[in-house]
Amino acid sequence: MGFGPPRLYKGPRAVEWGQVSGGVGVLVKLSEAWAKAELLAAALLAFAVTCLILLNVATRTLGAALFWVDELAIYAMVWMTFLGASAAIHFGHSISITILTDALSDPLTKLAQRMVDVVVLAFALAMLWFCWIWFLPFEIARFGFDTEAFQGSTFNFIYAEPTTTLGVKKWMVWLVMWLFAIGATLHAVANLFRPHRVRQITA
């Protein structure tokens, strides 16, 4: 089952993306390639979550539970969710409420869709900013990646907090926030510059 052009269904009408070329076309293709990679990674993570749950059930039944499986399954599901949510922005599969746009004329419907694109882009840029001030990459580099010196200067302990059972630092798990923010920004920019059109739905 493949993904066609994303559509926002509005009763007998739909808002869909038109044809693109030039620089916008390159941007859209990059967004599409990134989204497909996200979906592939999300699918693999979904499979991993299933396997981890089955492993957990089997080991508990045998009385030899693996204490790290629960935490790993949770983190795998978190990564799967964020990657899938980012891809949904590109493919237009996010849940939407169209009670307002159903009552608008075609030009106002396209304007409303543009406003949605702007709001999504603003959210994605905010996520990038929050990731930046949370991870402070330049600051940790300025201290030569010395986490103790970094913590003493900034009182930011992101690089010190460990996972409960996996034996790795939590900042490695939180890197998915960067991936989500970058992907969402890319998809939102591509959507914003992609032409919209309203058409009648005949089937």
DRENLUMVEX-623743 format. One record per residue: residue in one letter; x, y, z of N, C-alpha, C in turn. Coordinates in steps of 0.1 Angstrom, whole numbers, plus 5000, padded with zeros to 4 digits. Layout:
! DRENLUMVEX-623743
AXYZXYZXYZ;...
END
This chain:
! DRENLUMVEX-623743
M500949885000500050005000500950125000;G500750214990501650334989500950454994;F501650564993501150694998501050784985;G499850834983499650924972499751064977;P499251164969499351304974498451324986;P498951394996498151415008496951495006;R495851465012494551535009493951565023;L493351675024492451715035491051705030;Y490351605034488951575029487951675036;K487151725028486151825032484751795026;G484151695031482851655025483051625010;P482351695001482451664987483751724981;R484551794988485751864983486951814990;A488151844984489451814991490451914987;V491351944997492452024995493651934992;E494351944981495451864978496551944972;W497751884972498951954966499051944951;G499352054945499552064931500952014926;Q501152034913502451994908503552104911;V504752054913505852154917507052124908;S507852224906509052214898510152314904;G511352304898512352394902512852374916;G513252474923513752464937512752404946;V511452444945510452384953510352234951;G510452194939510352054936511451974942;V512652034943513851964950513551964964;L512952064970512652064984511551964988;V510551954979509551854981510051714980;K510951684971511551554969512451514981;L513151614986513951594998513051565010;S511951635011511051615022510451475021;E510151435009509551295006510551185010;A511751205006512851105009513051095024;W513051205031513251205045512051135052;A510851165047509551105053509550955051;K510050915039510050765037511050695046;A512250765048513250715058512650705072;E511850805075511250805089510250695090;L509450675080508450565080509150425081;L510250415074510950285074511450265088;A512150365094512650355107511550325117;A510350395116509250375125508750235124;A508650175112508250045110509149945116;L510449965115511449875121511349885136;L511050005142510950015156509649955161;A508549965153507349895157507549745158;F508249685148508649545149509449515161;A510449605164511249585176510449585189;V509449675189508649685201507849555203;T507349505192506549375193507449265198;C508649255192509649145196510049165211;L510249285215510649305229509449265239;I508249305235507149265244507049115244;L507149045233507048895233508248835241;L509448895240510548855248510248865262;N509648985266509349005280508348905286;V507348875278506348775282507048635284;A507848605274508448465274509448455286;T510248555289511248545300510548555313;R509448625314508748635327508048495329;T507548435319506848305320507848205325;L509048215320510148115324510748155337;G510348265343510948305356512348365355;A512648415343514048475341513848605334;A513148695340512848825334514048905331;L514148975320515249065316514749205320;F515449255330514949385336515049505327;W515849495316516049605307515049615296;V514349505294513449495282512349605282;D511749625294510649715295511049855291;E512249905296512650035293513050055278;L513649955273514049955259512849965250;A511749885254510549885246509850025246;I509950085258509350215259510050315251;Y511350315251512150415243511950385228;A511850255224511650225210510250275205;M509250265214507950325211507950475210;V508650535219508850685218509450725205;W510550665201511150695188510250675177;M509550555177508550525166507550635165;T507050685176505950785176506450915171;F507550965175508051085170508451085155;L509050975151509350965136508050955128;G507150875133505850865125505150995125;A505151075136504451205136505051305126;S506451295125507051385116506651345101;A506751215098506351175085504951215082;A504051205091502651235089502451385084;I503351475088503251615084503451615069;H504451535063504651535049503451475041;F503051355046501951285039500551335041;G500451435050499151485053498151395060;H498751305068497951205075497551235089;S497851365093497551405107496051425108;I495551395120494151415123493751565122;S492651595115492251725113490751735115;I490251855120488851885121488451985111;T487551955102487252045091485852105092;I485352125104483952185105483952325100;L485052395101485152535097485452545082;T486452465077486852475063485752415054;D484952325059483852275051482852385046;A482752485055481752595052482352705044;L483652705041484352815034484352795019;S484452905012484652894997486052844994;D486252804981487552744977488752834980;P488652964977489853054980490153054995;L489053065003489253075018489652935023;T489252835017489752695021491252685019;K491752735008493252735005493952825015;L493352935018493953035027494052965041;A492952895045492952825058494052725059;Q494252645047495252545047496652605048;R496852725042498152795043498352835058;M497352875064497452915078497852795087;V497252685084497652565091499152535089;D499552545076500952525073501952615081;V501452745082502352835090502352795104;V501252755110501252715124502152595126;V502052505117502852385119504352415118;L504652505109506052555107506552625120;A505652705125506052785138506352685149;F505452575150505652475160506952405158;A507252365146508552295143509752385146;L509752505143510852595146510952615161;A509852615168509952625182510552505188;M510252385183510852265187512352265185;L512852315173514252335171514952425181;W514252535184514852625194514852565208;F513852495212513852425225514952315226;C515152245215516252145215517552215216;W517752325210518952405210519352445224;I518352515231518652565244518652455254;W518152335251518152225260519552145259;F519952125247521252045245522452145246;L522252265242523352365242524652305236;P524552275223525752205216526952285216;F526852415214528152495214528752505227;E527852515238528452525251529152395255;I528652285252529352155256530552145248;A530552185236531852185227532852285233;R532352395238533352495243534052445255;F533452355263534052295275534752165271;G535052145258535752025254535051895257;F533651905257532751795260533051735274;D533551825283533651795297532351815304;T531551715307530251725312530251795326;E531151765334531251825347531451975347;A532352015338532552165337531352225331;F530752165321529552215315528352225325;Q528152125333527152135343527452235354;G528652255358529052355367528752495363;S528952515350528752655344527252685340;T526552585335525252605330524152555339;F524452465349523452395357522452315349;N522952275337522252185328522752045329;F521951955334522451815337521951715326;I521651765315521151675304522051565301;Y523351595301524351495297524851405308;A524251425320524651335331523651235335;E522351255332521251175336521351035329;P521450925336521550795330520150735328;T520050635320518850555319518750465331;T517650405334517450325346518150195345;T518050125334518549985332519449965321;L519550055311520250025299521750065299;G522150145309523550175310524050275301;V523150355294523550465285522950595291;K523450705286522950835290521650865283;K520750935290519450965284519451065273;W520551145272520651235261520651165247;M521151045247521150965235519750925231;V518850905241517450875238516750995233;W517151105239516451235236516851295223;L517851235216518151275203517051275193;V516051185196514851175187514151315186;M514351395197513651525196514251615185;W515651605183516251675172515751615159;L515651485157515251425145513851475142;F512951475152511551515150511551665146;A512251745153512251895150512751925136;I513851855132514451875119513451825108;G512951705110512051655100510751735099;A510151775110508951855110509151985103;T510352045106510652175099510752165084;L511452055080511652035066510252005059;H509451925065508151895059507252015059;A507352095070506452215070506852315060;V508152335058508652435048508152385034;A508352255031507952205018506452225016;N505652195026504152215025503852355023;L504552445029504252585028504452645014;F505452595007505752644994505152554983;R504452454987503852364977502452424973;P502152434960500852494957499652404961;H498552464966497352394970496252414959;R495452324959494252334950493052264956;V491852314953490652244958489952184947;R489552054948488851984938487651914943;Q486751884935485551814938485851664939;I485351594949485551454951484351384944;T484651294935483551234927483351084932;A484251034940484050894945484350884960;
END
